[in-house]
Amino acid sequence: MQLYQYGVAFSYSILKTYRTMRNSMFLTAVLIIVLSCKNNSDREQITYKKYDNIINVKDQIVDIKTDLIFGDAGLSIADNFLVIDEHTPNGAKGIHLFDKNSFEFVTSTAIIGKGPGEVNRQGGVVYNATTRDLWVSDHGKMVLWKFPLDSILSNNHFLPTESIPLNYELFISRYSFLNDSIAIGKAITINRDKSFEVKTAKLNVNTNEIVQFGYEHPYATGKKSHSYFALSKKHSIYVCPNIYCDLMTVCDLNGNLKFNILGPDWEKNKDNRKEYFSPTGVVVAKNYIIAAYLNEAGIIMDKQQRPRGNSPSKLMVFDINGNYIQTIETGHKFIRFCVDEENNRIIAYFNDRLNPLGYFKLNL
């Protein structure tokens, strides 16, 4: 009888232990799921109350001196060259190449005009490193011209013969090449009320097929959809900093959301008077996301009380996981910038310095 009672007690103890273990495993599983959801939530939305690690480089800016006179212009790196593309060319050509190491002038291209191969109204310039081509937007003829880099360097009078028409319904503006034929970037789409929105799009330059692509933040619609673009094949991401929202979206190259960065003014700019991540641009360089940041009124008055566009003096730096690193204060308003990774420096076109073109070391 005692043996029987002992056996029953032993069996009950095993059953109780099993139930305890089962409950414990169940609770552990639930905890893992909850933590997993929390981690996903944290990963997909990173919020900052302030950006207060400010590094001032005003006294570190080095002038880049050139006899070439040009106005508002884009800056980019293509192979071993600094490319300057004028938005309103002063001379006969609109694109200028400099040696990125010495800043010596090399050549100019993109003959301005209405004839065959000439650029009527120049837009942006994008370099495809895979094929070594510059793609030049011509908003007058509504085409993208293909300028092979070797042809530019070997022929001072080069006129492109290859182009693809720009799509009126999905007009690609800022973009980067994923490979020899596919570009991802920002495109403008016109609404029925004649307003326009900015959408992420994918373009095949071989077939000229363009489609909307990837994640869009649900709050960033209408005017608040206006954003810019940078792509990194090295880190398999693309980055979309927003102008009228204190928001930066980071996605993988399949268009899936990785995370949103929400800044201190998130959802505060109801009247769209302020601009945050400036049209000046964004770059993914080394292991960092570097974006021009204004956080001021987009339109201001000059000394004669005439309205004019405002420009940033700051660059925001995040790592590729969305962690805020620092704010670079240049002490001067600039309208364009690019990053020369090999020489570890940022090149900018300033609009309030005697010599507008300059650079400073990128110390991160």
matplotlib code that plots the C-alpha trace (Angstrom):
import matplotlib.pyplot as plt

x = [0.0, 2.8, 4.5, 1.3, 0.9, 4.5, 3.9, 0.8, 2.6, 5.6, 3.3, 1.5, 4.9, 6.0, 2.7, 2.9, 6.5, 5.5, 2.6, 5.0, 7.5, 4.8, 3.5, 7.0, 7.7, 4.5, 5.2, 8.7, 7.3, 4.9, 7.7, 9.8, 7.0, 6.3, 9.9, 10.2, 7.3, 8.8, 12.2, 10.5, 8.6, 11.7, 13.6, 10.9, 10.5, 13.4, 12.4, 14.8, 13.8, 16.9, 20.0, 22.5, 26.0, 27.1, 30.5, 31.5, 33.8, 33.5, 37.2, 38.2, 36.7, 39.3, 38.7, 38.6, 39.8, 38.9, 38.7, 35.4, 32.4, 29.2, 26.0, 23.7, 25.1, 24.9, 27.9, 28.7, 31.6, 32.0, 35.0, 38.0, 36.1, 34.2, 31.2, 29.6, 26.3, 24.9, 21.2, 21.3, 24.5, 26.4, 28.5, 28.2, 28.3, 26.6, 28.6, 32.2, 34.7, 37.5, 40.1, 38.7, 42.2, 43.8, 40.6, 42.3, 39.9, 39.6, 36.9, 33.3, 30.4, 26.7, 26.5, 23.5, 21.1, 18.1, 19.9, 20.5, 22.4, 22.3, 20.8, 17.9, 17.1, 19.5, 18.3, 20.2, 23.2, 23.5, 26.5, 26.1, 29.4, 28.7, 28.6, 30.6, 27.9, 26.5, 22.7, 21.6, 18.0, 16.9, 13.7, 13.3, 13.3, 11.9, 14.6, 17.4, 20.7, 23.4, 26.9, 29.6, 32.5, 35.2, 33.5, 33.4, 37.1, 38.2, 36.0, 35.5, 32.7, 30.9, 27.1, 25.1, 23.0, 21.3, 18.4, 15.2, 12.0, 10.9, 7.5, 5.1, 2.9, 5.8, 8.6, 11.8, 14.0, 16.4, 17.7, 20.7, 21.6, 21.3, 23.1, 23.7, 20.1, 17.9, 17.6, 15.6, 14.7, 12.1, 9.5, 6.9, 3.3, 0.6, -2.8, -6.2, -6.3, -2.9, -1.0, 1.8, 3.2, 6.6, 6.8, 9.6, 9.9, 12.0, 13.2, 14.6, 16.7, 16.9, 13.1, 12.1, 9.6, 9.0, 6.7, 6.0, 8.0, 8.5, 7.2, 5.8, 5.1, 1.3, 1.7, 3.9, 1.2, 0.4, 3.0, 4.4, 5.5, 8.3, 11.5, 14.9, 17.0, 20.3, 21.1, 23.9, 24.6, 27.3, 24.7, 21.7, 19.6, 18.1, 17.3, 14.5, 14.8, 11.6, 11.4, 8.2, 8.2, 11.0, 11.2, 13.7, 12.7, 15.3, 14.3, 16.1, 16.7, 13.5, 11.5, 10.7, 10.8, 13.8, 13.0, 11.7, 13.7, 11.4, 13.0, 12.2, 9.6, 7.8, 4.1, 4.6, 4.8, 1.1, 1.3, 4.4, 6.3, 9.3, 11.7, 13.7, 15.8, 16.7, 16.7, 20.4, 20.7, 21.6, 24.5, 25.3, 29.1, 31.3, 29.0, 27.0, 23.9, 24.7, 21.8, 21.5, 19.2, 17.5, 14.7, 13.8, 11.3, 11.8, 11.1, 12.7, 13.0, 16.2, 17.4, 15.0, 12.2, 11.9, 11.1, 13.9, 14.6, 16.4, 19.5, 20.9, 24.2, 24.0, 24.5, 22.9, 24.9, 23.4, 24.9, 23.3, 21.2, 19.6, 21.6, 22.2, 25.9, 26.4, 25.4, 28.0, 27.6, 29.5, 28.7, 27.7, 24.6, 25.2, 23.1, 24.8, 27.2, 28.8, 31.1, 34.5, 35.0, 38.5, 39.8, 37.6, 36.1, 32.8, 32.7, 30.0, 28.8, 28.2, 26.1, 27.4, 31.2, 33.5, 34.7, 31.6, 33.3, 35.1, 35.7, 36.4, 37.6, 35.0, 36.1, 33.7]
y = [0.0, 2.4, 1.5, 2.2, 5.6, 6.4, 5.5, 7.7, 10.6, 10.1, 10.1, 13.2, 14.9, 14.1, 15.3, 18.5, 19.0, 18.4, 20.9, 23.4, 22.9, 23.1, 26.3, 27.7, 26.8, 28.4, 31.6, 31.6, 31.3, 34.1, 36.3, 35.6, 36.6, 39.8, 40.7, 39.9, 42.2, 44.9, 44.6, 44.8, 47.8, 49.4, 48.6, 50.0, 53.3, 55.1, 58.4, 61.2, 64.0, 66.1, 66.1, 67.7, 66.3, 69.3, 69.4, 72.8, 72.7, 76.3, 76.9, 73.7, 74.5, 74.6, 76.7, 74.9, 77.6, 77.5, 80.1, 78.5, 80.6, 78.8, 79.3, 76.9, 73.5, 69.8, 68.0, 64.3, 61.9, 59.8, 57.5, 59.8, 63.0, 65.7, 66.4, 69.9, 70.1, 73.6, 74.1, 77.3, 77.1, 80.3, 79.1, 76.8, 73.6, 72.6, 69.8, 70.2, 67.5, 68.1, 65.7, 64.8, 64.5, 67.7, 69.7, 70.5, 71.1, 68.2, 68.9, 70.2, 68.5, 68.8, 71.4, 73.7, 74.2, 72.8, 70.9, 67.1, 65.8, 69.2, 69.7, 72.1, 72.6, 70.7, 68.8, 66.5, 64.2, 60.6, 58.3, 54.6, 53.1, 49.7, 51.0, 54.2, 56.4, 59.8, 60.1, 63.7, 64.9, 67.3, 68.9, 70.8, 67.8, 65.5, 62.8, 61.2, 61.5, 58.9, 60.3, 57.5, 58.8, 57.6, 59.6, 62.7, 62.4, 61.7, 64.2, 67.8, 68.2, 65.0, 64.9, 62.0, 59.9, 57.6, 58.7, 57.5, 59.6, 60.8, 59.6, 62.4, 60.4, 59.2, 61.6, 60.3, 63.0, 61.8, 58.2, 55.9, 52.8, 49.3, 47.6, 48.2, 48.8, 49.3, 52.6, 53.2, 56.7, 59.4, 60.2, 62.9, 61.9, 64.4, 64.3, 65.1, 68.4, 69.4, 68.9, 66.5, 63.8, 62.2, 58.4, 55.8, 54.3, 51.7, 52.4, 50.1, 52.2, 49.4, 49.1, 52.5, 50.8, 52.7, 51.5, 52.7, 50.7, 49.9, 51.2, 54.7, 56.2, 56.6, 60.1, 61.3, 62.1, 65.2, 67.9, 65.9, 63.2, 65.4, 63.6, 62.8, 59.7, 57.8, 54.2, 52.0, 48.7, 48.0, 48.1, 46.9, 50.0, 53.1, 56.2, 58.7, 61.9, 64.0, 67.7, 68.7, 65.9, 65.4, 61.9, 59.7, 56.3, 53.5, 50.4, 47.4, 47.1, 45.1, 48.1, 46.7, 49.0, 48.6, 51.6, 55.1, 57.8, 60.3, 63.6, 66.0, 67.9, 64.8, 65.7, 69.3, 71.0, 71.2, 74.2, 72.9, 76.2, 74.5, 72.2, 69.5, 67.2, 69.7, 69.3, 69.9, 66.1, 62.9, 60.4, 57.0, 57.0, 54.5, 53.2, 56.4, 58.2, 61.9, 64.3, 68.0, 69.3, 72.7, 72.6, 76.2, 78.0, 77.0, 80.5, 83.6, 87.3, 88.9, 92.4, 93.9, 91.9, 89.7, 86.0, 83.5, 79.9, 79.0, 76.8, 74.5, 74.9, 71.5, 67.8, 65.1, 61.9, 58.5, 55.0, 52.6, 51.2, 54.6, 55.5, 59.3, 60.0, 63.8, 67.0, 68.7, 72.5, 74.1, 77.7, 78.6, 78.1, 75.5, 74.5, 71.2, 68.7, 65.3, 62.9, 61.8, 58.6, 57.8, 61.2, 61.2, 64.6, 66.4, 68.9, 71.6, 74.5, 77.4, 80.5, 82.8, 82.5, 84.6, 81.3, 79.1, 75.8, 74.2, 71.0, 69.8, 66.5, 63.9, 62.8, 60.2]
z = [0.0, 0.9, -2.4, -4.3, -2.5, -3.3, -6.9, -7.1, -5.4, -7.8, -10.8, -9.6, -9.0, -12.6, -14.0, -11.9, -13.1, -16.7, -16.4, -14.9, -17.6, -20.3, -18.8, -18.5, -22.1, -23.2, -21.2, -22.6, -26.2, -25.5, -24.1, -27.1, -29.4, -27.4, -27.4, -31.0, -31.8, -29.6, -31.3, -34.7, -33.6, -32.3, -35.4, -37.7, -35.8, -34.3, -32.5, -31.4, -29.1, -30.0, -32.1, -29.9, -30.7, -32.8, -34.5, -36.0, -39.1, -40.1, -39.7, -41.4, -44.9, -47.6, -50.8, -54.2, -56.6, -60.3, -63.1, -64.3, -63.4, -62.7, -60.6, -58.8, -59.6, -58.6, -57.2, -57.6, -57.8, -61.0, -61.1, -60.4, -61.2, -59.4, -61.6, -61.5, -63.4, -63.7, -63.4, -65.5, -67.5, -68.0, -70.9, -74.0, -71.9, -68.7, -67.2, -65.9, -64.8, -62.4, -61.1, -57.6, -56.1, -57.3, -58.3, -61.7, -64.5, -67.0, -69.5, -70.1, -71.9, -72.6, -75.3, -74.6, -77.5, -79.4, -82.0, -82.3, -79.2, -77.6, -74.1, -74.2, -70.5, -68.2, -65.2, -62.9, -63.7, -62.4, -62.8, -63.5, -62.2, -63.7, -67.3, -66.7, -68.2, -67.1, -67.5, -68.0, -67.7, -70.4, -69.2, -72.5, -74.7, -72.0, -72.4, -70.5, -72.5, -72.2, -71.9, -71.9, -69.7, -72.2, -75.0, -72.9, -72.1, -75.6, -77.5, -76.4, -78.9, -78.0, -78.8, -77.4, -79.7, -77.2, -75.1, -73.6, -73.2, -69.8, -68.7, -68.2, -65.8, -63.6, -64.1, -62.5, -60.9, -58.3, -58.6, -58.5, -60.5, -59.0, -61.9, -65.6, -66.5, -63.3, -61.5, -58.3, -57.2, -56.7, -59.4, -59.7, -60.4, -61.2, -59.5, -61.0, -59.2, -60.8, -57.6, -57.6, -55.3, -55.0, -55.2, -55.2, -58.6, -60.5, -64.0, -66.6, -69.0, -71.6, -72.0, -70.5, -68.2, -65.0, -62.1, -58.6, -56.1, -52.5, -49.1, -48.7, -45.2, -44.8, -43.3, -46.1, -48.7, -50.8, -50.3, -47.4, -49.9, -51.2, -50.5, -51.9, -52.4, -52.0, -52.6, -51.3, -53.0, -50.3, -47.5, -49.6, -48.6, -50.1, -48.1, -48.5, -46.3, -46.3, -46.9, -45.0, -42.4, -39.8, -41.3, -43.0, -44.4, -44.9, -47.1, -48.4, -52.2, -52.6, -51.3, -47.9, -44.9, -42.6, -40.3, -40.1, -38.3, -36.6, -35.6, -32.8, -34.9, -36.1, -37.1, -35.9, -39.3, -40.1, -42.4, -44.4, -43.7, -42.4, -44.3, -42.6, -44.8, -47.5, -51.3, -51.0, -50.8, -49.0, -49.4, -48.1, -47.6, -45.8, -43.0, -42.6, -43.9, -44.4, -45.1, -45.4, -42.6, -42.5, -39.7, -40.6, -42.8, -46.4, -47.7, -46.1, -46.9, -48.2, -47.2, -49.7, -48.3, -51.3, -50.8, -51.5, -50.8, -47.6, -47.5, -44.8, -43.0, -41.2, -42.2, -40.1, -39.7, -38.8, -39.0, -41.4, -38.5, -37.9, -34.8, -34.6, -34.6, -34.9, -36.5, -38.7, -38.6, -41.5, -40.4, -44.0, -46.1, -48.9, -51.8, -52.8, -51.4, -52.2, -50.4, -51.8, -49.9, -51.1, -50.0, -46.9, -47.5, -48.1, -51.0, -50.9, -53.0, -50.6, -51.3, -48.6, -49.0, -51.3, -52.8, -53.1, -53.7, -50.8, -48.8, -45.3, -43.9, -42.9, -39.4, -38.1]

ax = plt.figure().add_subplot(projection="3d")
ax.plot(x, y, z, "-o")
ax.set_aspect("equal")
plt.show()
